[in-house]
Amino acid sequence: MKVSILGSSSKGNCTFIATNKTKLLVDVGFSPRQTAKRLLTIGESLENIDAVVISHEHSDHVNGLVSLLKKYNVVTYVGDATYEAMAEKPLLKKRESIRVGESFQLGDLKISPFSIPHDAADPLGFTLEAEGLKISHVTDLGFVTELVRHRMKASDIIILESNHDLELLRLSPYPWVVKQRIMSKHGHLSNESVGKFFEEHFDGKANYICLSHLSEHNNDPGIARMVAEKALGKKGFNTKNLILASRLSPSPLICL
C-alpha cells in the first residue's frame, strides 16, 4: 500500500491512498490543477485515480470536487447527508452512497466508515484495508471517542489530526466564538489531546503516524512534533516515522 497526504490544513485537504490495483483520494480540497501538480511530485497522475471518498462537506475538504468531476469521470463515495449539506453540489455521474458502520469494497480495498464528533452533517473517519495492511484516516474531530480508539487499533498507518496548540489558540486573533468552536467536542483535536491519546491508548502497532490538519495560525509544527514524540517515545515508536503533513506540499510517499 502507498500513502501520501497531498496537503492538509484549513486551506485544503486531500490524501492519496493506493494498492497494486486501486488508487483513490480521500477528500478533494484543492483544484484539479493543484491536485494533479501534487500527485505528479509523488509520481502519480490524476487520470489514474479510480475514486474519491468524501469525509464531510466542509469547503476545505470538497472545494475541488465540482471542478474535478467536470473533467474526470471518477466514482464518488459520499454519504447522503453530506451530499445534501454541500454548499455547491457537484453533478455526480457515478455516485455511491456510504453509510456509517457499513463497509464497502473498492477494488481490493475494504473501506469502513465510522462516525467522528465534528460540526458537520455526517462526518466520517475511515479504515482502509488490503493485502493484510490497515490504514486509519481520522481528521476533523473534537475528541477521540471510544469508537475512534477501537477503529484505530492494529493500524499500520495512522493519519490523525493535530490541529492546534491550546496556548497559541488562546493568544490568536480569532474571534472568541471561533476559538470556542475549535476547542469544543465537535471542533478539532489539540496537540495535547493527540499526545494523551498516544500515551494512554496507542497500541504501538503502527509503522507510520501522520499528523494532519495543523493550523497555520494556531499551531507550530515543532510543538506538535515535540508533544507527539514525547508520548510516542514511551510506547517504543520509532519517531523517525512520525510525519507532519504540510499545507504547501505532499508528504513523502509511504510504501508498505
C-alpha positions in Angstrom: 0.0 0.0 0.0 1.0 3.6 -0.7 0.0 6.8 1.1 0.7 10.5 0.8 -1.1 13.4 2.3 -1.1 15.7 -0.7 -1.9 18.7 1.6 -3.7 19.3 4.9 -4.9 22.5 6.6 -7.9 24.8 6.7 -6.9 25.8 3.1 -7.4 22.3 1.7 -7.2 18.6 2.5 -6.5 15.6 0.2 -4.9 12.2 0.8 -3.7 9.7 -1.8 -4.0 6.0 -1.0 -3.2 3.2 -3.3 -2.8 -0.6 -3.6 -1.4 -2.5 -6.5 -4.9 -2.4 -8.1 -6.7 0.6 -6.7 -6.0 4.3 -6.4 -8.2 6.8 -4.6 -8.3 10.3 -3.0 -9.8 10.9 0.4 -11.3 14.4 0.1 -10.6 16.9 -2.6 -9.9 20.3 -1.0 -7.7 21.5 -3.9 -8.4 22.4 -7.5 -7.8 19.7 -10.1 -4.8 21.6 -11.3 -3.3 21.8 -7.9 -4.2 18.2 -7.1 -2.6 17.0 -10.3 0.5 19.0 -9.6 0.9 17.5 -6.1 0.3 14.0 -7.4 3.0 14.5 -10.0 5.5 15.2 -7.3 5.0 11.7 -5.9 5.0 10.1 -9.4 1.2 9.7 -9.7 -1.4 11.0 -12.1 -5.0 12.3 -11.6 -6.0 10.4 -14.7 -5.3 7.1 -12.9 -7.5 7.8 -9.8 -10.3 5.3 -9.5 -12.5 7.0 -6.9 -12.9 9.8 -4.5 -14.1 9.3 -0.9 -15.6 12.3 1.0 -15.4 12.6 4.8 -17.6 15.6 5.2 -18.9 18.7 3.4 -16.7 21.5 4.8 -15.2 23.5 2.0 -11.6 22.6 2.8 -12.5 19.0 2.0 -14.7 19.4 -1.1 -13.6 22.7 -2.7 -12.2 20.9 -5.8 -14.9 18.3 -6.2 -17.2 20.1 -8.6 -14.3 21.0 -11.0 -12.8 17.6 -10.7 -16.0 15.8 -11.7 -16.5 18.1 -14.7 -13.1 16.9 -16.0 -12.7 13.4 -14.8 -15.3 10.6 -14.7 -14.5 9.1 -11.3 -16.8 7.4 -8.9 -17.6 9.4 -5.8 -18.3 7.8 -2.5 -20.3 10.2 -0.2 -23.0 10.0 2.5 -26.5 11.2 1.7 -26.5 13.8 4.5 -23.0 15.1 3.5 -24.0 15.5 -0.2 -27.2 17.4 0.8 -25.2 19.7 3.0 -22.7 20.7 0.3 -22.8 24.4 -0.5 -22.1 23.6 -4.1 -23.5 20.2 -5.1 -21.4 18.6 -7.9 -23.1 16.6 -10.7 -22.3 13.0 -9.6 -22.4 10.9 -12.7 -21.0 7.9 -10.7 -22.2 8.1 -7.1 -22.0 5.5 -4.4 -23.8 6.3 -1.1 -21.8 5.4 2.0 -23.3 4.8 5.5 -21.8 4.7 9.0 -21.0 1.1 10.0 -21.4 -0.3 6.5 -18.1 -1.4 5.0 -17.7 -1.4 1.2 -15.3 -2.7 -1.3 -13.4 -0.6 -3.8 -11.3 -2.9 -6.0 -9.1 -4.7 -3.5 -9.7 -2.2 -0.7 -12.1 -2.7 2.1 -13.2 0.7 3.4 -15.1 1.0 6.7 -16.6 4.4 7.6 -17.3 5.4 11.2 -18.7 8.4 13.0 -16.5 11.1 14.4 -17.5 14.1 16.5 -17.4 17.3 14.3 -19.8 20.1 13.4 -20.8 18.7 10.1 -23.8 16.8 8.8 -22.4 13.3 9.0 -18.6 13.4 9.5 -16.7 10.2 8.9 -13.4 8.6 9.7 -12.2 5.6 7.7 -10.2 2.5 7.9 -8.9 1.1 4.7 -7.6 -2.5 4.5 -5.9 -4.5 1.8 -3.1 -7.0 1.4 -3.1 -7.6 5.2 -2.5 -4.0 5.9 -4.6 -1.3 7.6 -4.7 2.5 7.3 -6.8 4.7 9.7 -7.7 8.1 8.4 -9.2 10.3 11.0 -9.3 14.1 10.8 -11.6 16.9 11.9 -12.8 15.7 15.3 -13.3 17.4 18.6 -12.2 14.5 20.8 -11.1 10.9 20.4 -14.1 8.8 21.2 -14.1 5.2 22.4 -15.3 4.2 18.9 -12.4 6.0 17.2 -9.9 4.4 19.6 -11.3 1.0 18.8 -11.3 1.5 15.0 -7.7 2.7 15.0 -6.4 -0.4 16.8 -4.0 -2.6 14.8 -3.3 0.1 12.2 -0.1 0.0 10.1 -0.5 3.7 9.3 -2.4 6.3 11.4 -3.4 9.6 9.9 -4.7 11.8 12.7 -5.2 15.5 13.0 -3.2 17.6 15.5 -4.9 20.9 14.7 -3.8 23.4 17.4 -1.8 24.3 20.4 -4.1 25.5 23.2 -1.9 28.4 24.2 -1.4 29.6 20.7 -5.1 29.3 20.0 -5.9 31.4 23.1 -3.4 34.1 22.0 -4.6 34.1 18.4 -6.6 37.0 16.9 -9.5 34.6 16.1 -12.9 35.8 17.5 -13.8 34.1 20.8 -16.8 32.3 19.2 -14.4 30.7 16.7 -12.0 29.7 19.4 -14.8 28.1 21.3 -15.9 26.1 18.2 -12.3 24.8 17.6 -11.9 23.8 21.3 -15.4 22.2 21.5 -16.2 18.5 21.4 -17.3 19.0 17.8 -14.3 21.0 16.8 -10.7 20.0 16.3 -8.1 18.0 18.2 -5.4 19.9 20.1 -1.7 18.7 20.2 -2.4 17.9 23.9 -5.3 15.7 23.1 -3.3 13.8 20.5 -0.4 13.3 22.9 -2.8 12.0 25.6 -4.3 9.5 23.0 -0.8 8.2 22.1 0.2 7.9 25.7 -2.9 6.2 27.0 -4.4 4.3 24.1 -2.0 3.8 21.2 -1.3 0.1 20.8 2.2 0.6 19.4 1.5 -1.4 16.2 1.7 1.4 13.6 4.8 1.7 11.5 4.0 5.3 10.5 2.0 8.0 12.1 1.0 11.2 10.1 -0.2 14.3 11.9 -2.5 16.3 9.7 -4.6 19.4 9.6 -2.1 21.6 11.5 -3.5 25.1 11.8 -1.4 27.7 10.1 -2.1 30.3 12.8 -2.9 28.3 15.9 -0.1 25.7 15.8 3.6 25.2 15.4 5.0 22.1 13.7 7.8 22.0 16.2 5.4 22.0 19.1 3.1 19.4 17.5 6.1 17.1 16.8 7.5 17.6 20.3 4.2 16.7 22.1 3.7 13.6 19.9 7.3 12.4 20.1 7.2 12.6 23.9 4.1 10.4 24.1 5.1 8.0 21.4 8.6 7.6 22.8 7.1 5.9 25.8 5.5 3.3 23.5 8.7 2.5 21.7 7.6 4.0 18.4 10.3 5.0 16.0 9.8 8.7 15.9 11.7 8.9 12.6 8.4 7.6 11.1 6.4 10.5 12.6 5.3 12.6 9.6 3.8 16.1 9.8 1.5 16.9 6.8 2.1 20.3 5.2 -0.4 22.7 3.7 2.1 23.5 0.9 3.3 20.2 -0.4 2.7 16.5 -0.3 4.2 14.3 2.5 6.8 11.7 1.5 5.2 8.7 -0.2 4.9 5.9 2.4 5.2 2.4 0.9 4.4 -0.7 2.9 
